[in-house]
Amino acid sequence: MARLCAFALCALSCVAFQATPRRSLRRAQPLRATDDESDDEAEAARIAAFRARLVSGGLDAVASVAAPEDDEGPSEWARAAAKPAAGVVLVGSESYFFADDPGREAKASLARVGLPEDAADRIPPERQAALAPVVLLLDASKRNGFTGVLMGRRSGYMMGDFSELSVENFRLQPLWIGGPHRDEADGRRTVGAASDEATTTGIVAVHPYRTVVGAEPLNDDGLFVGGAWSSATMLAGKGMANPFRFRLFAQATTWRPGDLEREINAGAWSVLSVSTDLLLKDRDRGARPLALDILDAVDAGATN
């Protein structure tokens, strides 16, 4: 079967999730994140539809079911990391990504995370913290560069919108935009494939379940990437894994060899280790920006 590594971002009709026609995956332009400032009525309707199915207590209460237990110390923390590596989190500097007159290298950095060259002019100061990029690195190599996914960029779609995907038990999960670039994900990333061997969709799963067959650890705090989609589906169907603890990403953020190191030296990024619970914490519209929560956790750890 052909590799399904790109999607078409179509205008969303303003109807409830149940009435929305299922979308087909097709080769087209890369997905772009929706503007959090806009009133995305279609997305709001979808969210309202699946929230109506949840027990009282909201998404946080549901996500806590079947979540890994940790009785030792705080579950949400962040601290400085020695260097960029798989599992490390990059938090973008507002002064770098929203500079009034970005230079050539800064413009390349903006494009890498899907921000316009004139981001400082187009995005008001009160919105900049919410749009400061936060990237979870998935692959790291001096020879091949770095690949990661942006945390918190909405696509406006849910997995059930795509008719070509096998998404049993994950139909109501949002599809997030990992970056502006197509990710030639390898065979271990088979989210939504009809079988583990036949198709690679280009969608990557990040989750806290070592029980997913083939999942690879990203950090020492129980964060994993990939694994057999049939295994994840089976575990979710049996109540042994919570679909709301998965983050499903299309596309990626990429650096050629040497590019990320130059950006770090220029002050673009804080290089951090971040707890799984903080990274996977539910964030509804209006929630405090992830970048600020991570930086506050770093400060709290430094003062303790």
N, C-alpha and C positions, 0 to 999 in steps of 0.2 A: 504494500500500500504506500501511497505517496506520503512524504513527510508533511505534516500540517503545522508549519512553523510561523504562520502569520494570520492576522485576522483583519476583517474590515470593520471599521468603526462607523456604524450607520447612525442616523438621527433616531433617538429613542421616542417612541410614541407615548403620549401621556395617558397610559392606561394601567390598570392593576396588573400585577405579575401573572395572574391566572389567565388574563386575556391577551398577554403579549405573545405574538407569534415567535416560535422558536427560531433562533438565528442559525445560519449555517456558517461554518468556518470556510474561508476561501483565501487564496493568495491575493494580497492587496497591500496597501500602504500599512505601515506599522500602526498599532493602536496609539492613541494619545490619551493622556489622563484628562478626565473631566475637570472643569474649573469648579472648585469648592464654593466659589462665590455665587455661582449661578443656581437658580431654583430648579433643580433637576427633578421634575415632578414624577417622571417615570421611575427613577431610582427610589424616590420617597415612597411611591406606591408599592414597589416591590418589597421594600424594607417593611412597610406596614403590614403587607400580606404575610410575610413569614414570621414577623413578631407576634402576630395574632395567634400563631400556633404554639408559641412558647409559654411555658408556665410563668406565673407571676415572678418577678425578680429580674427579668430582663436577660440580656445576652450574657452579662457577667455571670449570672447564676447558672445558666445553661453551660457555659464554657467551663465552669468549675467542676462539673460532673465528669468523672473519669480522667480528670487532670492529674498529673503526677503529684504525689504527696511529698511535702518537704517541711519537716518540723524543726529544722535546724536553721535558725537565723532568718533574716528578712528574705522574701522571695523576689523582691524588686531591688536591684542594685546595678551599679555601673562603676567601672574603674578604668584607669588608663591601661592600654595594651602596649606591649613592647614594639610591635610593628604590625603592618597590615598582613593579614593571613585569613584563610578560610575560617568563617565564624566570627571574625572581628567586625565591629560596626563603625562606620564612618558618619560623623555628624558634621554637617556643613556649617561653616562660619557665615553668619549674616553679613558681616562687614566685607567678606570676599564675594559672596554670590549676589549681594545687592549693592555693590559699589556703584557710585554715581557715574564713573567713567571707566568701565572695565577695559583692560588691555586685551591683546590678542589671545594670550593664553587663558585669561579669565573667561573670555567669550567661548573658547573651546570647552572649558569646564561647564559653563552654563548649558551649552548644547548637549553635553554628555548626560546631564540629569534632566533634560527636557524643559529647561527654563529659557525664556527669550533673552537676547542680548541686552535689551533695555528693561530687564526685570525690575530694577530700582525705580524706574519711572512708571511702569505698568502695574506694579503691585504695591499697594499702600503699606506704610510702615507697620500698621497693626496686623497685617496679614502675612508679613514676611516670616515670622517665626513658624507659622503653620506650614509654610511652603519651603522652609529650609530643608535641604535634602538630607535624608537618613538612609544609608545604604548598608545592607547586610552582605558581606562578601561571601561568595559561594566557592570560588576557585581563585587560587593565588599562585603565581609562578613568575619568577624573574624572566624566564624565557618567553612565556606566552602572555604575560600581563595579568590583569585581574578582571573578574566578572562578578557582579553582584546584582541585587534587586533593591529597588527603592521601596521603602516601607511607607505605606499610607497613601499611595496614589490610586485613586479609584478609576476603574474603567467604565463604570455605569452599567455593567452587565453582571448577571449571575451565571453560574455554570449551567443551569438548566436552560439558558437561552440558546445554547449551541447544540443543534440537532445532531451534529456529527460526532459528538463526544459521548462516551459512556460515563455517566455521572450519577449512577444510582447511589443514594444516600448523601449526595453532595449537591443536589440541584439548587439549593438555596444559598450556597456559598458564593460570596462575591469573587469576581475575578479582578485581581489587582494588576497594575501596570508596573513591571519591574524596571522599566527604563525605556528609552526611545529606540533601542536597537534590538534587532531580531537575535535571539539566542539559539545557536545551533546546539540545543541540549542533547546530551548523549543518551544512550539507551536506558540509563538508570532513571531517567526522568520521563515517566510515561503517564502522567496525569491525564485521565480522560481517554486513554487508548482502549480500543476494544479488547486487546490482549496485550500481555507484557512483551511479546516478541514482535508483533506485527507492525506497530506504528509508534512513532515518537511524535508527540503533539507540539513540543516546544514549551509546554506549560510545566512549571516546576512547583513542587510542594515543599513547604517548610512547616515542620510540626514537632511535637514533643514525644513521639511514640517510637521507642526502640523496637517495639513488637511488629512494626511494618517491615516485612521481609525486604532485605536489600537496602534499607535506609542507612545513610551514612552520617556519622556524628559530625556536627559543626562546632560544638564547644563542649566543655566539661560540665555544663549545666543542663543537659538533657535536651538539646536542640538538634534536630536531624533534618536532612534534606533527602528528597526523593524516596526511592523504594518502589516495590511493585504496587501498581495501582489496584490490582485485584485484591491484594492483601489489605490495603487501606480500606477498600470498599467492604470487604468481609468483616473487618474489625469494627467499622462504623455500624454495619448492619446488626452486629451482635451486641452492641453497646459497650464494646471494649476499647473504643476510641471515639472521641467526640469530634464531629466534623467542624464544630465552631473553634476548635483549637488548631485547625489547618489554615495556612495562608497559601493561596494559589496564585501564582504570578505568570503572566505572559510577558515575553521580551526581557530585556536585561539592560544593565548599565555596565559598560566595558571600558577598560583602559589598555592601551598598548604598552609594551614594556617600557618602563621609565616614566610614563605619564603620571601615574598616581603619586610616585615619589616626588616628582616636581611640584604637584599640587599641594602635597603635605608640607613641603619645604616653604611654599608660598603662603602658608597659613590657611589653606582652604578647608582643612579637615581636622577634627579631633579624632584620634584613633583609640577606640575603646572596646573593652569587653563588657557586654551587657547581658543581664540575666534573661533567661527564656521567658519568665513570667512578664517581665517588663516589655519585651519585644512583642509578645503575643497578646498583650492586654487589649481588651475590646475598646475601640475608640469610635463612638458615635459622632455625628456632626455636632460641633460645639465643644467637643472634648479638648482638653489641654493638649497642645502640640507635643508629639512624641519627642522631638528634639529637646524641648525644654524639660520634660520629665527626665530624660536621660542625663542632661547636664546637671539638673538638681540632684539626681542620685549620685553623680560623681562628687559634687560638693558635700553632700551629706556623708559619704564615705570618707572624705578627706578630713572631716571635722570629728569623726567618731574615734 
